[in-house]
Amino acid sequence: MANGHQGHMPSSGRALVISAWLTGVYFVIELGIGLWTGSIAVISDAFHTFSAHIYVYTLLCF
């Protein structure tokens, strides 16, 4: 008898997916604002956010 939860991602996996999407979107927005304003500090912070995005994405793959 199926418990109805087959095929669903565990809550921790769902949280990682949400985190990956949010950090990815935040990176794009922050990079765009940094390029638009010409702020090297904001561009640098955007790439710091990107490194966090890559870390979360790596956790999803393994």
C-alpha positions in Angstrom: 0.0 0.0 0.0 1.5 3.3 -1.0 1.8 6.0 1.6 1.2 8.8 -0.8 4.6 10.4 -0.4 6.5 8.5 -3.1 8.0 10.8 -5.7 8.1 13.8 -3.4 11.3 15.5 -2.5 12.2 15.5 1.3 11.6 18.8 3.0 15.4 19.4 3.3 15.8 18.9 -0.5 12.9 21.3 -1.1 14.6 23.9 1.1 17.8 23.5 -0.9 16.0 24.0 -4.2 14.3 27.2 -2.8 17.6 28.4 -1.5 19.3 27.8 -4.8 16.6 29.7 -6.7 16.6 32.6 -4.2 20.4 33.0 -4.2 20.5 32.7 -8.0 17.8 35.4 -8.5 19.5 37.6 -5.9 22.8 37.2 -7.7 21.4 38.4 -11.0 19.6 41.4 -9.4 22.6 42.4 -7.4 25.0 42.0 -10.4 22.6 44.1 -12.6 22.4 46.9 -10.0 26.2 46.8 -9.5 26.8 47.1 -13.3 24.2 49.8 -13.6 25.6 51.9 -10.8 29.2 51.0 -11.6 29.8 50.0 -8.0 32.7 47.6 -7.7 31.7 46.8 -4.1 28.2 45.6 -5.2 29.6 43.6 -8.1 32.1 42.0 -5.7 29.3 41.1 -3.3 27.2 39.7 -6.2 30.0 37.3 -7.0 30.2 36.4 -3.3 26.5 35.6 -3.5 27.2 33.5 -6.6 29.8 31.4 -4.7 27.0 30.7 -2.2 24.7 29.7 -5.1 27.3 27.3 -6.5 27.7 25.7 -3.0 24.0 25.2 -2.6 23.7 23.8 -6.2 26.6 21.4 -5.4 24.7 20.2 -2.4 21.7 19.5 -4.6 23.8 17.4 -7.0 25.4 15.2 -4.4 
